[in-house]
Amino acid sequence: MIVNNSLDEVKKRENALSIIKNIVGSAGRSSLFDLTGLSGGFIASPSELSLLETYVGPAIFEEALQKVGVEHMGGDKVIPLNRTSSGILATILTIVNKDSNVVHYLAELPAHPSIPRSCALVGANYSETDKFDEFSIPENTSLVVITGSTMDHKVIDEDEFKKVIEMAHEKNIPVMVDDASGARLRTVIFNQAKACDLGADIAITSTDKLMPGPRGGLMAGCEDLIDEIKVKVNQFGLEAQPPAVLAMLNGIKNFSEDNLINSLERKDELFELLNSNFENFEKTPTGVMITPQGLSKEINIKHNLSDDDLAFVFSFILLRDHGIITIPAVSMPGASATIRFDLSTEDAFKLNLNDLNKKIESSFKKLQKAVSNEDECREIVFIS
């Protein structure tokens, strides 16, 4: 194996960022194509930037964020956070007791690793399932978690969503929704209601996923519970700083549903092009993807790499040779190694789909040549 642990994942990401820096330095930003769906952004005017002081910034921009944040997410009140994972941690620190149960329902396993990791920190018993018929809430449960859209964009059925919330509330158990991309994906593409409108006590989204905001988290929910969680957020330094708050505010203001809707037709076109040479690409709500297992099935050369390793090597060839950024190259430890080509991003609309198809084919051919040489693959992933 090439990537064996979280430290390897950190080193892998550092190399990807180095490659990105070199591409920008030598060929300019226009030579990069961020197809992660997590490209985010930082929209700010000069007059707004002049207000980014320690206390002036929050006084002005956090108040403004309350209005647009509640409109975007529902609920009574919002908290801006430095990561979605920070909000998940703060919620679990606030609500979950040692030795109590946390049960999680999602459309497809696994959950984002921040959830079980946070439960482990407080000594809670954590379980997750993607089979609705097997979902239950045992005694001594302190929190029910729902994922609106998984890391690979599998979206929960809305009827099941509402039923899990009802089951929890019948036992007076609060519900937290991890709606990282779902706050936009579910509502725009699948016409589902906002999590808080469905009855969730807390919902959190990532402000860089499928919208032009910064890497950060925005939590919405019942005012009393939001206030309790905010205490933990401030105690542990999990709050978003003024620049991120400003960028969240403007990211939500500039979010366009049209980009998600317009990606639907383009994904079908790209999927058909890829089907000429591949058998294991799948459609996502806003693009196409290939799982590590699917990529492994495409390889017809003997090798000793794991499925995830194949995805990492493929993602680095795409980045190094064509400036295409996919999640496995730049992801944090524990993230899915599925390679997604999200067509809702600004960079995606600059790409001709025939050209993108050729770049993917070319990168796969190089992957095929490299897989039998583990040292070469290790160099691709770890050395700029």
C-alpha angles and dihedrals in degrees: 000000000000103000107042107159146003092281090057088051090053092049090047091053092048090055092050091052090049090053091049091051091051092050092050091046095050104031107014134246091289089071091065124082114194105201097163095102084231098086094120119169146209114250114185139142122227090251091053093047090055089063097056096113124137096261105012093058097055092042092059107028102036091057091050090047091057092067100044092037093056090046090053099041107020122224129099102280142005137218122205112220136186091240138003085240088058091058092048091051093047092050093050092046088052102043110022123082128204113273092012122122129256115191124192132196122194139159094248134007139279114055122215105284093235090075101057090036091055091048090051090054092060095038096247127153109247130196133169136189139177094198110093094198089058096047115112138155113231127204117281093033113154101180140020117205127200126187111212096195124006127229087267093047098255104157124216120241107255095224090054089045091056093043093054090051090050091049091052096046092049084065094040092246119146120239125220119194120206096209097162095150095358095079086075104018096053096041100042104033100028098031092230124154124257113274094244090049088055089057104267114152093212132016128179132193136187110244094211097051114102090338137080097253135112128273098276145102134257119198124195132181150100110352097232093050093043089054092051092049091046089063090060091043091057095040092057100035094248096135123113115254122235097267092053092046090054091048091049091052093051093039091059092044090053097042110127121203087195092072090059093044094047091053091065096075094041093053090057090052093049092045091055092049092051092047089068090072107013135056103192108055115116134198120249124194090266106020143336134296144185121209121220088251091050091049090051090056090056092057114091098179124091114252143151100228123121119241091253091050090056090054092049093050092046092050092051093050089051090050099042097043103033108016091243112150116207128173101255092062097051104024128125119247114290097021122134115275092213111127111230126187101202112198098191094079126101090242091053092058089057091058125088105226094223088055092047090051090052091049091052092048092048092049092049092053089054089048090053091053093047103045096082090057108067094183091055091049091050090052091050091054102039109026123066 
